[in-house]
Amino acid sequence: MSAPSPPALSNHVDELTSVVRRPREIVLRHRVQYAALRGMLAAFARLGFRRASGIGARVARWGYSPLGIRRDVVERQIAAAFPEWDETRVRRTALAAYENLGRTTIEAAMLPGLGAAEIRALFDEPENWTAVEEALRQGHGMIAVAGHLGNWELGGAYLAARGIAFEAVARQMENPLFDAYVTRTRRKAGMQIIYDGDAVRRVPRALRSNAVVAFLVDQGALGLASTWVPFFARLAKTPRGPAVFAQRLRSPILFMAPLRKPDGRYTFEIEEVPFTDTGDRTADVDRIVADYTGVLEKWVRRAPEQYFWHHRRWKHQPPKTPPETRDPLR
């Protein structure tokens, strides 16, 4: 028998739930894709973390040119976010974003071969780590919100490597073999996975055990699980689950960004996302969502070449959105 929804959240199940994770049939193309991936990773593993990361960047450049995979999406979204930039700067940032994605993909895939000490050694000591300690000292767990910025997978592994009880809310991948591999990779690095369809049941349990629960908050979600808030002056559909859980369970919210430095090491940026309970729950949740989206935008502005512009961030917008703030790909 499945456990009932927590009483404090029972009236918000429709707001938070997504598609429940179900087994997917494995077809031939899944096996071919997976075999290619494992063969590539076996070759990279012999090179070491830094060299493999560099090769990942070089391979990803081919995605930008000559292949042009989602190049129009990346360039037009960067140009929309930074309208003051000229074409040369847009293209330079777009190419760097491909390189970052290549590095992030290979680095994340190599995590199973790294121990906790090796993962910690990749990072400078965070300047604001005391904010994490203070949040957990309150005993209500902590919600970590992040975007597809820097190396988000490595950021989760870093928290786990520091001995933090860490769980991450994730979507199920289309290829079930990929999905199983990534889940094993994350678990080996000390991260537990909560599939989004299980979030209402498992997130409160984790927070009540004083764990850190992480959410990526820059992918549009349809239905009541999200709301429209400004992101680079354009309304973007943004998950509201972290705000609802924080409000109901009194869990502090911290934004986190593992950013790559020019020398290949990482900084781990931490910023608190304060919230006030005014008694208007809907307005409070919307304000929290807008606040953590605003913090994400601030950090994307500081490292735009490390953001995942390949995802159509403004694909879902309210009806009658003015032409000047519509999705730049329409």
C-alpha positions, 0 to 999 in steps of 0.5 A: 500500500502506498503511503498517503500524502503528508497532511500539510501537502494533501491539498496541493497534490495536484499542484506538485505531482507529475507523471508517475515513473513507469517502466519503459520498453527497451527497443533496439535504438536504446541498446545501440545508443547505450552501447555507443555511450559505454564504449565512448566512456570506457575510452575516456576513462583511460584519459583522466578527468581533465583530458577527457573534459577537454576532449568533450569540449572539442567534440561539442564544438562539432555540434555547433559547427559544422553540424549546427545541432540546435545552433539557431535555438542557442544563438537566438536565445542568447541574443534575446537575453542580451539584446545589447550584444553584437553578433560576434559576441553572441556567436562566441558565447554560443560556441563556449556554451557548446564546449561547456555542455561537452565538458559537463557531459563527460565529467558527469559520466566519469563521476563513478571513477572518482572518490569523495576526496577527488571530487572535493579536490576539484573545488575551491572551498565555498565562501558561503558554506556556513549558510549550508550549515546554518540551514541544516542546523534548523532541522527542517532540511534544506532545499537546494535550487539550481539551474543548468549552469556550470556543471550541475551534476558535479555540484550534487556530487560535491555536496554528497562528498562533503557528507551531506545527506543529498537527494535530487528530484529528476525526470525519467529519461526517454532511453531507459538504459540511459536512465538506469546508468545515470541513476547508478552513476548518481547513487555511486557518487552518494546522491539519491534520486527522487523521480518527479512523480514521487516527489509529493511522497518522498520530498517531505520525508527527506526534508523531515530527516534533515536532508538536502533536496535539490531541484533544477528550476529552469525547465518549463513544466505544464499545468499547475506544477509551475508558474510564469515568472520573468527570466531575462525580461521574458515570462518563463514557465517555472517549477513551483514545487521547491517554493511549495515545499519550503513554505509548507515544511519551513525548509530554507532555500539556497541557490547553488551554482558550481561554476568552472574556472579558467584553470579547470577547477570549480567554485561552488557559489551559494546564495540564500533565497529568503522568503516571508510568510504573509498568509497569502499562500499563492502569492507567497509561492509565486514570489519565491519562484520569482526570487529564485529565478531572479537569483539564477538570472544573476548568476547566468549573467556572470557566466553566460557561456556556462548556461544550457541555452540549448533548452527552449526556456521561453517555449511556454508563455501566457496567451497574448504575450506582447511580441517584444517579450515572446519566445524568440524562436517564434 
